[in-house]
Amino acid sequence: MNFEPLAYRMRPTTIDEIVGQEHIIGKNTSLHKMIKNGYVPSMLLYGEPGTGKTSIAHAIAGTTNITFIALNATTAGKKDVEAVVEETRLVGQVILFLDEIHRFNKAQQDYLLPHVERGDIILIGATTENPFHDVNPAIRSRCGQIKQLTRLTPNNILGLLERALKDEKKGLGKKAIEITENQLKKIAFGANGDARKSLTLLESIVSASSKEGDTYIVEDGIIEEMIENIGVYGDKKGSNFYNLLSSLQKSIRGSDVDASLYYLAHLIETGDLVALNRRLLVIAFEDIGLANPAMGNHVLAAVTASERLGLPEARIPLSVAVVEMCLSSKSNSAYSALDTAISAIKNGKVGPIPKHLRDAHYSGAKTLGHVGYQYPHDYPMGTFGGWVKQEYLPEELRGTQYYFPIEAGEEKRLAGIYRKLREFNEK
């Protein structure tokens, strides 16, 4: 009896059996042609769990006659890598598949460098984290190929499930299973682009199904129970977690309510309220800004409520905040103006502070010429409050404009005041 999981048994043995990832290793790609011609370059495979990184590595090995060694960086150490180097002295060139390569520290990664550079070791590194953040530049430079894998499509998954049901040697082909096309499609969609999950799900569903004689009868209820929460992804502090935060902000900025709720749902399921709340507050000021100045307080209230409530109730105030931000007028003028000022200062566009603005709360201020400041509150101007014409910028920067208002929401009114004050100042 074979106790190996279905997902393990159905792993492709050659590159022609790989499901999906046509943009990386499809028959018309240069990588496919190179491997078919016997040449395997060092490469980094980057993608979410279940997208096929390990499967591609094993399929490449199965297509060539090069010795293949697999290590996992979470458990392997320098001695394991030294053993691989020793193997190259005995058999020549080897393919080293290093899963979770980002787990190796700099010293461990550096140890591989000369052997990869000489070609003794063909390195296939796999990582769920962005290699430009978590893999040493020296290793990246020696991997001519950096490939980002994508989640499989439902059709890719459906084809894989159908193959598993028919395959008598590696799959479930020897079992009598009654399952409909619609049920297979439910599993394909429920797996959310993860090939390994889809096969594990199929095997679990079949095993949990009732039998009539020797036939397994798959029921909808079993499928619905099994696929609950299977689509949730985005581990805390992983690359994809930050991709989710980025997608949430860009969707809110783009006023797409449904997309924003989709990414909010994923982030809530990760359970990291601190990072999520921090990002929502940033969005309120970065993207809504002066167009709706009250939004900052609204979001702060929602964030505070979510912290006091905790999950799962925290989702309620957060959903209100996200929808409100999506449908609000938007402006990034304030922080863009500040960034412009910061950039100018860093580039040396500065000058001495005007004397009348300098601190004058000491007896010697007049001696130093720190006089002449006019107190605006002493000069009432209609309903605005108080204003008086005087210079606030250094003399070298007079007339400089950092802030360019946007005609949106409440900022439209503020923009009118800003322009009027500039006119007064120029007269």
C-alpha positions in Angstrom: 0.0 0.0 0.0 1.3 3.4 -1.0 1.3 5.9 1.9 2.8 8.8 -0.1 0.4 11.8 -0.4 -1.3 12.2 -3.7 0.4 15.6 -4.2 3.8 14.0 -3.9 3.0 11.1 -6.2 1.6 13.4 -8.9 4.7 15.6 -9.0 5.8 15.9 -12.6 8.8 13.8 -13.6 9.8 15.8 -16.8 9.2 19.4 -17.8 6.6 18.3 -20.4 4.4 17.2 -17.5 4.4 20.6 -15.7 1.0 22.1 -15.3 0.7 25.9 -15.8 3.6 28.4 -15.7 3.7 28.4 -19.5 5.3 31.9 -19.3 8.3 30.4 -17.5 8.8 26.9 -18.8 6.2 26.4 -21.6 7.4 24.7 -24.8 8.0 28.0 -26.6 10.2 29.5 -23.8 14.0 29.7 -23.9 14.3 27.9 -20.6 12.3 24.9 -21.9 14.5 24.8 -25.0 17.8 25.1 -23.0 16.8 22.2 -20.7 15.7 20.0 -23.7 19.2 20.7 -25.2 20.9 19.5 -22.0 21.8 22.9 -20.6 20.5 23.9 -17.1 21.2 27.4 -15.9 21.3 28.4 -12.2 18.1 30.1 -11.3 15.8 31.4 -8.6 12.2 30.4 -8.5 10.0 32.9 -6.6 6.3 32.4 -5.8 3.6 31.6 -3.3 3.3 28.1 -1.8 1.8 25.6 -4.2 2.8 27.4 -7.4 5.1 24.6 -8.4 8.7 25.6 -7.5 9.6 22.2 -6.1 7.8 20.4 -9.0 9.7 22.4 -11.6 13.1 21.6 -10.0 12.3 17.9 -9.9 11.0 18.0 -13.4 14.2 19.7 -14.7 16.2 17.0 -13.0 14.0 14.3 -14.5 14.6 15.8 -18.0 18.4 15.8 -17.7 21.0 13.2 -16.7 22.6 15.5 -14.1 22.9 14.3 -10.5 20.1 16.0 -8.4 20.3 16.9 -4.7 17.6 18.6 -2.8 18.0 20.5 0.5 15.7 22.6 2.6 17.4 25.7 4.0 15.3 25.6 7.1 17.0 22.4 8.3 20.2 22.2 6.2 23.5 23.7 7.4 27.0 24.3 6.1 27.9 20.6 6.5 25.1 19.6 4.1 26.4 22.0 1.5 30.0 20.8 2.0 28.6 17.3 1.3 27.2 18.5 -2.0 30.5 20.1 -2.9 32.2 16.7 -2.1 29.7 15.0 -4.4 30.8 17.3 -7.3 34.3 15.9 -6.9 33.0 12.4 -7.3 30.3 12.7 -10.0 31.0 16.1 -11.6 28.4 18.7 -12.0 25.3 18.5 -9.8 21.9 20.3 -9.6 21.4 21.6 -6.1 17.7 22.4 -5.4 17.7 24.6 -2.3 14.2 25.2 -1.0 13.5 28.3 1.1 16.9 29.7 0.1 16.1 33.0 1.8 16.5 31.1 5.1 20.3 30.7 4.5 22.3 33.4 6.2 24.8 35.5 4.2 27.8 33.3 5.2 25.9 30.1 4.0 24.9 31.7 0.8 28.4 33.1 0.2 29.9 29.6 0.6 28.0 28.5 -2.5 29.3 31.3 -4.6 32.6 29.9 -6.0 31.0 26.5 -6.7 28.1 28.1 -8.6 30.4 30.5 -10.4 32.6 27.6 -11.6 29.6 25.6 -12.7 30.3 22.6 -10.3 26.9 23.3 -8.8 23.8 24.3 -10.8 21.8 26.1 -8.2 18.0 26.1 -8.3 16.9 28.2 -5.4 13.2 28.4 -4.4 11.7 31.1 -2.2 8.3 32.4 -1.1 10.0 35.8 -0.3 11.0 38.5 -2.8 14.5 37.5 -3.9 15.5 41.1 -4.3 14.9 41.6 -0.6 15.9 38.3 0.9 18.6 36.7 -1.3 22.2 38.0 -1.4 22.9 40.1 -4.5 26.0 37.9 -5.1 23.8 34.8 -5.4 21.3 36.7 -7.6 24.0 37.8 -10.0 25.1 34.2 -10.5 21.6 33.0 -11.2 21.0 34.1 -14.8 17.3 33.3 -14.4 15.0 34.8 -11.8 11.5 33.5 -12.4 8.3 34.6 -10.7 5.7 31.9 -10.6 2.0 32.7 -10.6 -0.9 30.9 -9.1 -2.4 28.3 -11.4 -5.7 29.1 -13.1 -8.8 27.1 -12.3 -8.5 25.4 -15.7 -4.9 24.4 -14.9 -6.1 22.9 -11.6 -9.1 21.2 -13.2 -6.8 19.5 -15.7 -4.5 18.3 -12.9 -7.4 16.9 -10.9 -8.7 15.0 -13.9 -5.3 13.6 -14.6 -5.0 12.5 -10.9 -8.4 10.7 -11.1 -7.4 8.8 -14.3 -3.7 7.9 -13.4 -3.7 4.4 -12.2 0.0 4.3 -11.3 0.5 7.6 -9.4 -3.0 8.9 -9.0 -6.4 7.6 -7.9 -7.2 5.7 -11.1 -7.5 2.3 -9.5 -10.3 3.6 -7.2 -13.9 3.8 -8.3 -14.9 7.4 -7.6 -18.2 9.0 -8.4 -17.6 12.7 -8.8 -19.2 15.3 -11.1 -17.6 17.9 -13.4 -19.2 20.6 -11.3 -17.7 19.1 -8.1 -14.3 19.0 -9.6 -14.7 22.7 -10.6 -15.6 23.6 -7.0 -12.4 21.9 -5.8 -10.4 23.7 -8.6 -11.7 27.1 -7.6 -11.5 26.4 -3.9 -7.8 25.5 -4.1 -7.2 29.2 -5.1 -4.4 28.4 -7.6 -2.5 26.1 -5.3 -1.7 22.8 -7.1 -0.6 21.0 -4.0 -3.7 22.0 -2.0 -5.9 20.9 -4.8 -4.5 17.4 -4.8 -4.5 17.2 -1.0 -8.1 18.4 -1.1 -9.1 15.9 -3.6 -7.5 13.0 -1.7 -9.1 14.2 1.6 -12.5 14.6 0.0 -12.4 11.1 -1.6 -11.2 9.6 1.7 -14.1 11.3 3.6 -16.8 10.2 1.2 -19.2 7.4 1.8 -18.9 4.2 -0.1 -21.5 2.1 -2.0 -19.7 -1.2 -2.4 -16.3 -0.3 -3.7 -17.4 3.1 -5.1 -16.7 6.3 -3.3 -19.6 8.7 -3.7 -18.5 12.4 -3.4 -21.0 14.7 -1.9 -21.3 18.5 -2.1 -21.4 18.9 1.7 -18.0 17.3 2.1 -16.4 19.6 -0.5 -17.9 22.7 1.0 -16.6 21.7 4.5 -13.1 20.9 3.1 -12.6 24.1 1.1 -13.5 26.5 3.9 -10.6 29.0 4.4 -8.4 27.2 1.8 -8.1 30.4 -0.2 -6.6 32.5 2.6 -3.0 33.5 2.0 -0.5 36.0 3.2 1.5 35.0 6.2 2.5 37.8 8.6 5.6 39.6 7.5 6.0 37.6 4.4 6.4 39.2 1.0 2.9 38.4 0.0 1.6 40.0 3.2 3.1 43.3 2.1 1.8 42.7 -1.4 -1.7 42.5 0.2 -1.2 45.7 2.0 0.0 47.4 -1.1 -2.9 46.1 -3.1 -5.4 47.3 -0.5 -3.9 50.8 -0.6 -3.9 51.0 -4.4 -7.5 49.7 -4.6 -8.7 52.3 -2.1 -6.7 55.0 -4.0 -8.4 53.8 -7.2 -11.8 54.0 -5.5 -12.6 50.3 -6.1 -14.7 49.2 -3.2 -15.0 45.5 -4.1 -11.3 45.0 -4.7 -10.5 46.9 -1.5 -12.9 44.6 0.5 -11.3 41.6 -1.1 -7.8 42.5 0.1 -9.1 43.6 3.4 -10.7 40.2 3.9 -7.3 38.5 3.2 -5.5 40.8 5.6 -8.1 40.2 8.3 -7.7 36.5 7.9 -3.9 36.8 8.5 -4.8 38.2 12.0 -2.2 41.0 12.0 -4.4 44.0 13.0 -1.4 46.2 14.0 0.0 46.3 10.5 -3.4 46.6 8.9 -4.5 49.4 11.1 -1.2 51.3 10.6 -1.7 51.1 6.8 -5.3 52.3 7.0 -4.2 55.4 9.0 -1.5 56.1 6.4 -4.0 55.8 3.6 -6.4 58.3 5.3 -3.7 61.0 5.3 -1.7 60.0 2.2 -4.5 59.4 -0.3 -7.6 61.2 1.1 -5.7 64.1 2.7 -7.1 67.6 2.4 -9.9 66.5 0.1 -11.6 65.1 3.2 -9.7 66.2 6.4 -12.2 64.5 8.6 -11.3 61.1 7.3 -8.3 60.9 9.5 -10.5 61.1 12.6 -13.0 58.6 11.1 -10.3 56.0 10.4 -8.6 56.6 13.8 -12.0 55.9 15.5 -12.4 52.7 13.4 -8.9 51.6 14.2 -9.3 52.3 17.9 -12.6 50.4 17.9 -11.0 47.4 16.1 -8.2 47.3 18.7 -10.7 47.3 21.6 -13.0 44.8 19.9 -10.4 42.4 18.6 -11.1 39.8 15.9 -13.5 38.8 14.5 -15.7 41.8 15.5 -12.8 44.2 14.4 -13.8 43.6 10.8 -17.0 45.6 11.3 -15.5 49.1 11.9 -12.7 48.4 9.5 -15.1 47.6 6.7 -16.9 50.9 7.3 -13.6 52.8 7.2 -12.4 51.1 4.0 -15.7 51.7 2.1 -15.8 55.3 3.2 -12.2 55.9 2.1 -12.9 54.3 -1.3 -15.8 56.6 -2.0 -14.3 59.8 -0.6 -12.7 62.6 -2.6 -9.0 62.2 -2.7 -5.9 64.3 -2.6 -2.2 63.7 -2.1 -1.2 67.3 -2.4 -0.2 67.9 1.3 2.3 65.1 1.6 3.5 65.6 -2.0 4.3 69.2 -1.1 6.2 68.1 2.0 8.2 65.6 0.0 9.1 68.4 -2.5 10.3 70.6 0.4 12.3 67.7 1.9 13.9 67.0 -1.5 14.8 70.7 -2.0 16.4 70.8 1.4 18.5 67.7 0.7 19.6 69.3 -2.6 20.9 72.4 -0.8 18.0 74.8 -1.6 18.1 76.5 1.9 18.7 79.9 3.4 19.1 81.5 6.8 15.9 81.9 8.8 14.6 85.5 8.6 15.6 87.4 11.8 12.0 88.5 12.6 11.0 84.8 12.9 13.8 83.7 15.2 13.3 83.1 18.9 13.0 86.4 20.8 12.2 85.1 24.3 15.4 86.4 25.9 16.8 89.8 26.8 19.5 89.9 24.2 17.2 89.2 21.2 17.0 92.9 20.2 20.8 93.2 20.2 21.0 90.4 17.7 18.3 92.0 15.5 15.6 89.4 16.2 12.8 91.9 15.9 10.1 93.0 13.6 7.7 90.0 13.8 4.1 91.0 13.3 1.5 89.0 15.2 -1.2 87.9 12.7 -4.0 87.7 15.3 -3.6 91.5 15.7 -4.7 92.0 12.1 -8.3 90.6 11.7 -9.3 89.7 8.1 -13.0 89.0 7.6 -14.1 85.5 8.7 -10.6 84.1 8.1 -9.2 85.2 11.4 -6.0 87.2 11.2 -3.4 87.8 8.5 -0.6 90.2 7.8 1.8 90.4 5.0 5.3 89.5 6.0 8.0 87.1 4.8 8.3 83.7 6.3 10.7 81.9 3.9 14.5 82.7 3.8 15.2 85.6 1.4 16.9 83.2 -1.1 13.6 81.2 -1.4 11.1 84.0 -1.6 8.2 83.0 -3.9 9.0 79.3 -3.8 5.9 77.1 -4.1 5.8 73.6 -2.8 2.1 73.1 -2.4 -0.1 72.8 -5.5 -3.7 72.3 -4.4 -6.1 69.8 -6.0 -9.6 70.8 -6.8 -11.3 67.9 -4.9 -13.8 67.9 -2.1 -13.0 70.1 0.9 -9.6 71.0 -0.6 -11.4 73.0 -3.3 -12.4 75.5 -0.7 -8.9 75.4 0.9 -7.4 75.9 -2.5 -9.3 79.1 -3.0 -8.0 80.5 0.3 -4.5 79.5 -0.6 -4.6 81.3 -3.9 -6.1 84.4 -2.4 -3.4 84.6 0.3 -0.7 84.2 -2.4 -2.3 87.1 -4.3 -2.3 89.3 -1.2 1.4 88.4 -0.6 2.4 89.3 -4.1 0.7 92.8 -4.1 
